[in-house]
Amino acid sequence: MAANPPWLGAVIGAALRQIRLEQGLTQEEIARLMRVSSVPWNQDTVGLLEKGRRRLLEIGELAALTALLGDLNIKGDRLCPDGSGQVRVGGGLSLSRAQIGELLRTLPGSRDGLKVVPGGLDSNALQDVPGVELRGRPFPSDAELRAAKRLSKRLGREVTGVEVYWACGKLSSSLPGLDEWRERRLAEQLGLLDRATGGHSPDALRRAPLDQVQALRGHITRTLLRELEEDFRAGPAHADSP
């Protein structure tokens, strides 16, 4: 049986350790340089990454790392050395090392104008990488990704926001957005769905009693978490299928 591809964090961590030792830097010095870019790393963060104990990194962390390397006159794509095979980047997605190198080259190479953007590699940034195959599945908007990440934290599982978003899409495939999906459930329970179109009016929801809306939203979220837990308990292959 073929071995699973390595996680991005393990690949980046091994490369970072090699670069750090070449430059004579300590883990704390790397962390301090990351904090210059408003990324709240400490020595433990660097240590866990170098040991391969962090699976994923966010776009903002990668941008700050490429900025740090730029200050040292090192190209950002050194964080993912050339080679064959795939690297797992989250959201059930694997990229080739060449594709990750292309992504790293698109990130800021210096701190001038660097804006640290939250979001995992399963963000819209991936759509600009040549050859990335997303298997026809949509990426969430920023607002949808934030909502999905909140749910992923409450699940207590090591799943990314986009995995939760896609799992929600399977529960109601006709609706692309997680927020819209939940609001439709709310309208349904309040009896505000249009029987002809199956849609609902946001204005009608705003006119509904606030305490009733808040109570129902909490109930819907808890129900959604139970359904997602059942979906992910079935296994990664099930939760990751289109």
Secondary structure, 3 states (H helix, E strand, C coil): CCCCCCEHHHHHHHHHHHHHHHHCCCHHHHHHHHHHCCCCCCHHHHHHHHCCCCCCCEHHHHHHHHHHHHHCCCCHHHHCCCCCCEEEEECCEEEEHHHHHHHHHHCCCCCCCCCCCCCECCCHHHHHCCCCCCCCCCCCCHHHHHHHHHHHHHHCCCCCHHHHHHHHHHHCCCCCCHHHHHHHHHHHHCCCECCCCCCECHHHHHHCCHHHHHHHHHHHHHHHHHHHHHHHHCCHHHHCCC
